């Protein structure tokens, strides 16, 4: 109830990363970029401001649906969900990551068209699922905006 819900309009900055957690829960993570534009009255031109990159995490059916929707880098999207600011350590320094736990995600229909195909519904998340998602989000942060640095589920399987 007291969570920060936001809507972000931007474009897909990296192809989505889809996996199924060890508990069988579908999970998809992607990067969304937003570049605000402002009109400069002095020059009479539009200017781009700094681009902001956000990690977007999708669970269960939303993850499956995004994965089956042929969503690709460069496509315009609208994302709605809960804002999460996470702190992590990299190279001995504490850093912050802005993430959205998506409740909806789709193409921005101001910029194109889409075809809708309905699907069925299902299950709840476990703490293990959330930990796996956090590891993937950390990999986005470590690997840059193009793709996760490594597959944390594969690393977990190798360690077992």
Number of C-alpha atoms within 10 A of each C-alpha: 4 4 9 10 15 13 15 16 19 23 22 24 22 23 19 24 18 18 20 17 18 13 11 12 20 20 25 22 29 26 26 29 21 18 15 13 12 11 11 10 8 6 8 8 9 11 13 10 11 10 12 12 20 23 25 25 26 26 24 18 17 19 24 19 19 20 20 10 15 10 19 15 16 14 18 22 20 17 22 18 21 17 18 16 9 13 12 12 11 11 7 7 7 9 12 11 16 15 21 25 19 22 14 13 20 17 20 17 11 8 9 9 8 10 5 6 8 5 8 5 7 6 9 8 13 11 9 13 19 15 12 18 22 15 16 27 25 22 18 24 20 16 13 13 20 14 20 23 16 15 13 20 17 9 10 11 9 8 7 5
